[in-house]
């Protein structure tokens, strides 16, 4: 079996992102004040109702900005995967450039698309954070 560095990079990126998301979920749930849980339980709410009605709504509001940031980080990390598979990308780019005779335009278009996606996701992250701050 042949070693595929792209596959190894994808597995590593997936494990890394999963670990960060698990920590974000843990931190979001633990950030909810324990007194609110105790108050809900003393009012007669069961454990799962307390989790559903008290803990999760607050935890989700806390977790959304870090999840969006993790998504942006993962998107940026995928560009590292591109570096790992430079040979394949270079081959495809050379084919496109050979057909169009426009290397600057091809590379500029790819960079512009990447920039638009990253800026768009960053702006989306700020909008979501602002809306969540108004809800508090």
N, C-alpha and C positions, 0 to 999 in steps of 0.2 A: 504494500500500500504506500502510495506516494504522499509525502507531507505537503499539505496545502496551507501556506501561511495566511491566506485570506480567510479560510475556515477557522483557523486558530484565533485570528484577530476578531472574528465575529463572535465566537464563543466567549472570548475574554471580555469583549465589550458588553455582551449580554449579561454575563455574571456581574460585572462591575455596575451596570445600570440597575440590575435587580437588587444588589446589596444597598445601593443608595436609596432606591425606592422603599425597600423594607425599613430602612432607618428613618426615612421621612414619615412613613405610616406610624411607626412606633413612637416617634417624637410627637406627632400630631395628636395621637390618642393620649399620651402621657401629659401633654400640655393642658388638657382640660382639667380644671380645678377639681380635686378630689372631693371637696365640700359639696359641689353640685351633685355629684354621684350619690353621696351620702344623703343629701336632702331629698333627692328623687326616690331613693330607696325607702327613706323614712315616711314619705308620702304614700307608700304602698305600691310603687311601680316595681315590677319584677326586674331581674337582672337584664334580660334581653330588651325589654321595653325601655329601660334606662339607657342602655347602650344605643338603641335605635332613636329615641326621642331627645336625649340630652347630650350624650358623648359624641356620636358620629356627626351631627350637624355642625358642632363647633370644631371638631377635629378636621372635617373636610374644609372648612373655611381657613383653617390654619395651614393645611397641607397643599392647597391649590398653588400658591406662588412657588414653593420649592419644587413641586412636580413639574410646573411649566419650565422652571430654570433647569431641572434635570433633563427635560425633553430637549431644550436648546443645547445643553452640554452634550447630550448623546448625538444630536445632529452634527455638532462640531466634531465630535470624536469620529463620526463616520467619514469625515474628510481624511482622518488618519488612515482609515481603511483604504482610501483611494491611494495614499502614498504607498501602502503595502502592495497594492496591485497596480503599480505604476506601469508595468510592462503591458498589461491588458489595456489600460487606459491609453497608453502611448500608441499602441497598435491601432486602437479604434480611432484615436485622434488623427493619426497619420492617414488612415483610410479616408476619413471625412475631408481632411485637408487636401489629400491627393485628388479628390473628386471636385472640390470647390476652389482650390488654389487660394484660400483665404485663412492662413494660420492665425493671424492676429485676431480676426473676427471670431473664429471658432473659440479660441482661448478666452477672449474678452467676453463672449456671450456666456460661456460656462461660469466665469468669475462673477459676472453680473447676476446670473440666476442665483448663485449661491449667496451673494450679498443681499439680494431681495428677500430670499427665504429667511435668512438670519435676522435681518432688520425687521421683517414682518412679525416673526415670532417674538422678538424682543418687545416690539410695540404691543402685541397681544398680551404679553406677560404684564406689562405696565398697566394696561387697561383693566385686566382682571384684578390686579392688586389694588388699584384705586377703587374699583367697585366693592371689593371686599372690605376696604377700610371705611367706606360710607355705610356699610351694613352694621358696623360695630357701634 
